[in-house]
Amino acid sequence: MTQPNSFPRRSDLLDQMQRANRFAWSLLFFELVLIAIVSVLIDWGWVMREPLTSSVAIAATVWPMLTSIALHWATKKKRIEDLKEATRFGIYDKYSLQKLFRETLAKLRLPEENLPVYIMASTSMNAASMHVGFGSLFKSLNGIYLNRQVLHKLNPAEIQDLMGHELGHQYKYYLVIDRFRIVTIVLGALLGILAVSRIGLDGYAGYMLLMGATGVAWWLSSLPYRYNAQAIEYLCDDFGAQVGGVAVSIHGLLKVGLSLEVECAVMQQAILSKVAGNFNPSDLVEAIGASIPYGHATREEIEERVKRELGQRAAGQSKSLMGLLRYMWNSDLDADAAVELEQEAKKFAKLQSLPRLDWELLLSNPTQIQFNEEELRQLVRLIESYPNKLLFRVPEEPSDAHPPMRSRILYLWHNRREIEG
């Protein structure tokens, strides 16, 4: 079990990534060998005689990935260069964001390769990096994605830190097998064709074998990431901190943690409210998200907005024929999702009763998250002195791809000389 105040050494993480990519290269070579073997075993004459069945086998592998890409493609986003002249996000416009990105590339000594930076219409304090791994196919989706909310809550140095983190995923700390997902796709498709050519799709066993064969390919390719996800996140925090320093990174993490804490509390209150029963789970979550404003707002202000939004939507619902049909078709699924959502809300409620560090008392200005070096020492000392107290009341699972927030802060602080060097 991970200790509350545990954090890795930078040198150990760098060694881990080297080992992980050596294994990833070996795994990629193994996949290519499997492709050659399976290609020999397939009866290509049967494939030509049974094009429909072969297509089903291929679709079983390709469809989930293509669906994910299509959903991402359809998600509302805007490349910085395509923003309107008058568009502003807090203190930023398109030109200031472009300038910040160019400066970030220069500070990290990265090439200017016209990597897209997209703005996503989301109120969540988050960002992402995407590399499809299909070579030149869908290349326009490769890039950095900044949720609009971060532009309202982070200062320029913190935005550059965030950009640096995501650039770490793009250029520095990634697993090579993820850049060759097309190899996994080909292997899964060939395994599927081999399976159905031997057994067919006439019975249940054929479909199970097809799903199992294609699942093996994805399971193989995901092995390196499952064991190294947290190491990658630590090192990308590290890479971001090389832009403006460790203090800037810690300030950004604290702001993200506070925002998530408020979101969790608001979500818990809304899910357990009386009016929540008028919505199916997906509509409820969408309504809550739509109620959270961009920029700074107190928890009480957000809760009032959510309460008002849910009340208005509940009052405006009509019992139309389509609504009735939807209820009849999805009622069981909605019921299961509602139970799961309520369980999550109860987890959030339990978090509210757990002891939390009052680290905000260290701030010289309570309205601004800004520490000098001595105050950061006090913050770290406080975190390490109370390992069983929460830094934020947000759910953090040991299996999460992102390490706990306190561990990320401790990693940055205790490795700061190597990072800033």
Helices and strands as residue ranges (DSSP letters): H 10-41, H 44-49, H 51-74, E 77-79, G 80-82, H 94-107, E 117-120, E 127-130, G 139-141, E 143-147, H 148-153, H 156-167, I 168-172, G 176-180, H 181-199, H 204-244, H 246-271, G 274-278, H 281-291, H 299-316, H 321-352, G 359-362, H 373-385, H 405-414, H 416-420
